Amino acid sequence: MTGKRRVLVIGGGASGLMAAIAAAEHGAKVTLLERNRQVGKKILVTGNGRCNLTNLDQNLSHYRGGEPGFAAAVLGEFGLSETLDRFKRMGVHTRSRNGYLYPYSDQASSVADALRMEAEHLGVKLALGNQALALEALPEGKGARFAARTEGWTYEGDACVLAAGSAAAPATGSDGSGYALAQSLGHRIIKPLPALTALRCREAFYGRLAGLRMEAVVRILADGKELALDRGEVQFTKNGISGIPVFQVSRFAVRALDEGKKVEGRLDLLPGLTGKGELEEFFQDRLRQGGWKGPRQFLTGLFPEKMSLCLLERAGLSKDRKAEEWDEKELGRLLLLVRGFRTEIIGGGSFEQAQVCSGGVDSAQICPQTMESLLVPGLYFAGETVDIDGACGGYNLQWAWSSGYVAGMHAAGTCPGKGGVL
Ligand SMILES: Cc1cc2nc3c(=O)[nH]c(=O)nc-3n(C[C@H](O)[C@H](O)[C@H](O)COP(=O)(O)OP(=O)(O)OC[C@H]3O[C@@H](n4cnc5c(N)ncnc54)[C@H](O)[C@@H]3O)c2cc1C
């Protein structure tokens, strides 16, 4: 092959833009196909418009997927410090809020703008309003290895990065069509499911709890086995539970439900009292001081009133007796609920409501050092299209930057011994 290697990037979100920049700065002639009329639309809505673009805590437990070691290998190639350095060179400095990193401007638009400007500066051709409808791997001797067909044109490339996102938040452009393109080239898709979402619960009392916010530990159990836990402010909605700690555990609940398991949530409503006998002692002390109160008043100051009423009702405690009149069993029932407020999970949010998807292209069919397909040489993957999802806190974007950069750099074919073919 003579001349510059032609790299096609499908998808102009976080991972596709980073892949295009990496490929261009490694000498490739890059064309990026984006079905929207603008690139980076999803970036604009991240972090409530401020874009939590990564996190100082890069513990690998924040990255999930069928092959947990996969993300580690990719982050080892292009991790946090490389990302921060690359953004600095684009003019984006960051500020930390408890380790959560945001652009100094506090505007997600500045991240999207900086990526777009950098891509344009490096000569990336942005083919906007172009949806790849089909992707073909061409036989040898055709002068190109890939052909992406759009409504009005067929784009050719010597390598292709598929960075079409997931099925989450389709209003931003990621409609799940990337999965079909990967599948058409023989790749296995782990069923995409909504992740980072609220959870719907069976019980009727949520109608009365709606609007409450309480610090709690949320545990998810499937068929009695604990799958995940997180602590933070839980929000009660008319259908169930929401808030950051619920988002963090939601992918485990939704996947277990999809596997036909019985999924239960347990909320520790006084998560500070974890020592042996600490909760019991706390309540005994409270009874000594205020046992003369009626049950509702007894819980005043500890829980919001709506929650107190719900606890008393679920524990079967009459509202007419004083708290000091409860027998051991009655108090025991109340404490059991405070320690583990059980709820049956019946579903997550829709793809429209979810921030990301779990599932995607099976990472067992991708080389983690290069993001190149193990089935189709010259085909690379990046971002949410792959079966990796991150926790809340900047991990999904970090995955997009890391996988995008690694894919783009190798698609440019200038990294000898690491999958690039020139
Ligand atoms: C409300 C919200 C808030 C979030 N906040 C954060 C946060 O603060 N921090 C964080 O780390 N993560 C956050 N995320 C998640 C993060 O935004 C995504 O994980 C990340 O943007 C995924 O990047 P991507 O490039 O893989 O996919 P996308 O950004 O979805 O990009 C894919 C692009 O491909 C295009 N496309 C799709 N199919 C085709 C096709 N066939 N042809 C051409 N183009 C196509 C789409 O239009 C889209 O522009 C948030 C997500 C949402 C929805």
The ligand as an SDF file (V2000), in Angstrom:
LIG
                    3D

 53 58  0  0  0  0  0  0  0  0999 V2000
  -27.3880   11.6050   30.7940 C   0  0  0  0  0  0  0  0  0  0  0  0
  -26.0180   10.9680   30.7290 C   0  0  0  0  0  0  0  0  0  0  0  0
  -25.0350   11.4170   31.5940 C   0  0  0  0  0  0  0  0  0  0  0  0
  -23.7630   10.8100   31.5640 C   0  0  0  0  0  0  0  0  0  0  0  0
  -22.7960   11.3110   32.3830 N   0  0  0  0  0  0  0  0  0  0  0  0
  -21.5560   10.7610   32.3470 C   0  0  0  0  0  0  0  0  0  0  0  0
  -20.4990   11.3190   33.1090 C   0  0  0  0  0  0  0  0  0  0  0  0
  -20.6400   12.3800   33.7350 O   0  0  0  0  0  0  0  0  0  0  0  0
  -19.3090   10.6690   33.0910 N   0  0  0  0  0  0  0  0  0  0  0  0
  -19.0980    9.5320   32.3590 C   0  0  0  0  0  0  0  0  0  0  0  0
  -18.0040    8.9720   32.3990 O   0  0  0  0  0  0  0  0  0  0  0  0
  -20.0700    9.0140   31.5780 N   0  0  0  0  0  0  0  0  0  0  0  0
  -21.2790    9.6130   31.5400 C   0  0  0  0  0  0  0  0  0  0  0  0
  -22.2570    9.1100   30.7220 N   0  0  0  0  0  0  0  0  0  0  0  0
  -21.9270    7.9610   29.8330 C   0  0  0  0  0  0  0  0  0  0  0  0
  -21.0630    8.4400   28.6570 C   0  0  0  0  0  0  0  0  0  0  0  0
  -21.6300    9.6060   28.1150 O   0  0  0  0  0  0  0  0  0  0  0  0
  -20.9820    7.3590   27.5650 C   0  0  0  0  0  0  0  0  0  0  0  0
  -20.5550    6.1550   28.1190 O   0  0  0  0  0  0  0  0  0  0  0  0
  -20.0270    7.7800   26.4530 C   0  0  0  0  0  0  0  0  0  0  0  0
  -20.3790    9.0240   25.9210 O   0  0  0  0  0  0  0  0  0  0  0  0
  -20.0280    6.7140   25.3560 C   0  0  0  0  0  0  0  0  0  0  0  0
  -19.2400    7.1590   24.2860 O   0  0  0  0  0  0  0  0  0  0  0  0
  -19.2920    6.3400   22.9150 P   0  0  0  0  0  0  0  0  0  0  0  0
  -18.4180    7.0640   21.9750 O   0  0  0  0  0  0  0  0  0  0  0  0
  -19.0270    4.9130   23.1480 O   0  0  0  0  0  0  0  0  0  0  0  0
  -20.8200    6.4120   22.4560 O   0  0  0  0  0  0  0  0  0  0  0  0
  -21.7160    7.6920   22.0530 P   0  0  0  0  0  0  0  0  0  0  0  0
  -21.2920    8.8910   22.7840 O   0  0  0  0  0  0  0  0  0  0  0  0
  -23.1170    7.2470   22.1800 O   0  0  0  0  0  0  0  0  0  0  0  0
  -21.3350    7.9240   20.5250 O   0  0  0  0  0  0  0  0  0  0  0  0
  -21.7440    7.0840   19.4940 C   0  0  0  0  0  0  0  0  0  0  0  0
  -21.9900    7.9460   18.2920 C   0  0  0  0  0  0  0  0  0  0  0  0
  -22.1710    7.1120   17.1580 O   0  0  0  0  0  0  0  0  0  0  0  0
  -23.2250    7.6270   16.3650 C   0  0  0  0  0  0  0  0  0  0  0  0
  -23.7670    6.4920   15.6090 N   0  0  0  0  0  0  0  0  0  0  0  0
  -24.4370    5.4280   16.0980 C   0  0  0  0  0  0  0  0  0  0  0  0
  -24.6880    4.5390   15.1120 N   0  0  0  0  0  0  0  0  0  0  0  0
  -24.1550    5.0690   13.9890 C   0  0  0  0  0  0  0  0  0  0  0  0
  -24.0910    4.6120   12.6530 C   0  0  0  0  0  0  0  0  0  0  0  0
  -24.6090    3.4420   12.2700 N   0  0  0  0  0  0  0  0  0  0  0  0
  -23.4900    5.4110   11.7220 N   0  0  0  0  0  0  0  0  0  0  0  0
  -22.9510    6.6200   12.0790 C   0  0  0  0  0  0  0  0  0  0  0  0
  -22.9960    7.0900   13.3460 N   0  0  0  0  0  0  0  0  0  0  0  0
  -23.5810    6.3190   14.2930 C   0  0  0  0  0  0  0  0  0  0  0  0
  -24.1850    8.2340   17.3670 C   0  0  0  0  0  0  0  0  0  0  0  0
  -24.9840    9.2210   16.7840 O   0  0  0  0  0  0  0  0  0  0  0  0
  -23.2320    8.7880   18.4190 C   0  0  0  0  0  0  0  0  0  0  0  0
  -22.8960   10.1290   18.1740 O   0  0  0  0  0  0  0  0  0  0  0  0
  -23.5110    9.7190   30.6950 C   0  0  0  0  0  0  0  0  0  0  0  0
  -24.5040    9.2910   29.8130 C   0  0  0  0  0  0  0  0  0  0  0  0
  -25.7520    9.9190   29.8220 C   0  0  0  0  0  0  0  0  0  0  0  0
  -26.8040    9.4620   28.8400 C   0  0  0  0  0  0  0  0  0  0  0  0
  1  2  1  0
  2  3  1  0
  2 52  2  0
  3  4  2  0
  4  5  1  0
  4 50  1  0
  5  6  2  0
  6  7  1  0
  6 13  1  0
  7  8  2  0
  7  9  1  0
  9 10  1  0
 10 11  2  0
 10 12  1  0
 12 13  2  0
 13 14  1  0
 14 15  1  0
 14 50  1  0
 15 16  1  0
 16 17  1  0
 16 18  1  0
 18 19  1  0
 18 20  1  0
 20 21  1  0
 20 22  1  0
 22 23  1  0
 23 24  1  0
 24 25  2  0
 24 26  1  0
 24 27  1  0
 27 28  1  0
 28 29  2  0
 28 30  1  0
 28 31  1  0
 31 32  1  0
 32 33  1  0
 33 34  1  0
 33 48  1  0
 34 35  1  0
 35 36  1  0
 35 46  1  0
 36 37  1  0
 36 45  1  0
 37 38  2  0
 38 39  1  0
 39 40  1  0
 39 45  2  0
 40 41  1  0
 40 42  2  0
 42 43  1  0
 43 44  2  0
 44 45  1  0
 46 47  1  0
 46 48  1  0
 48 49  1  0
 50 51  2  0
 51 52  1  0
 52 53  1  0
M  END
$$$$
